[in-house]
Amino acid sequence: MRIKSDLLPIFSERFSRLTINKKHRELAELYNVSSSAISNWKNGKTMPSIDMLWNIAVFEEVTIDWLIGLSDNMKNELLFL
């Protein structure tokens, strides 16, 4: 089983890739967090809560498993029919 520290770089890279064209301020407003939280997520310093992971997954139309590296399948077709 992976521990949180193993998931940080994977989440950071994937979240950064998903949000490359969005400013930290925009993301902070969208997810109702501080710009520093967005920066910490992108820099692999912290991870969002499970509730926030769910919000990110829904908004970005990806799976939580993909966000944290438990799956290479970015989208679950059943979720987005």
C-alpha positions in Angstrom: 0.0 0.0 0.0 1.3 3.5 -0.9 1.7 6.0 1.9 0.9 9.7 1.6 4.5 10.8 0.9 4.5 8.4 -2.1 1.4 10.1 -3.5 2.5 13.7 -3.2 4.7 13.8 -6.3 2.2 12.0 -8.4 -0.7 14.2 -7.3 1.4 17.3 -7.7 2.4 16.4 -11.3 -1.1 15.4 -12.3 -2.8 18.4 -10.7 -0.3 20.7 -12.3 -0.9 19.1 -15.7 -4.7 19.5 -15.4 -4.5 23.1 -14.3 -1.6 24.3 -16.4 -3.6 27.1 -18.1 -5.2 28.3 -14.9 -3.8 30.9 -12.5 -3.4 30.1 -8.8 -5.9 32.8 -8.0 -8.6 31.3 -10.3 -8.0 27.8 -8.8 -8.2 29.2 -5.3 -11.5 30.8 -6.0 -12.8 27.7 -7.7 -11.9 25.3 -4.9 -12.4 27.9 -2.1 -8.9 27.6 -0.7 -6.0 30.0 -0.5 -3.5 30.6 -3.3 -0.8 29.2 -1.1 -2.8 25.9 -0.8 -2.8 25.7 -4.6 0.9 26.4 -4.7 1.6 23.7 -2.0 -0.4 21.2 -4.0 1.4 22.0 -7.2 4.8 22.0 -5.5 4.2 18.7 -3.8 4.3 20.1 -0.3 0.8 19.1 0.8 -2.2 17.2 -0.5 -5.8 18.2 -0.4 -8.3 16.4 1.8 -10.3 13.5 0.4 -13.3 15.8 0.1 -11.2 18.3 -2.0 -9.8 15.4 -4.1 -13.4 14.5 -4.9 -14.2 18.1 -5.9 -11.1 18.3 -8.1 -11.9 15.0 -9.7 -15.5 16.0 -10.4 -14.6 19.5 -11.8 -11.7 18.2 -13.9 -13.6 15.1 -15.0 -10.9 12.6 -13.9 -10.9 9.9 -11.2 -9.4 10.2 -7.8 -7.5 7.0 -8.4 -5.8 8.7 -11.4 -5.1 11.9 -9.5 -3.2 10.0 -6.8 -1.5 7.5 -9.0 -3.5 4.4 -8.2 -4.7 4.1 -11.8 -3.4 5.1 -15.2 -6.9 5.5 -16.5 -7.6 9.2 -16.4 -11.4 9.0 -16.8 -13.9 6.4 -15.7 -16.3 6.3 -18.6 -19.1 5.1 -16.3 -18.9 8.2 -14.2 -19.2 10.7 -17.0 -22.0 9.2 -19.2 
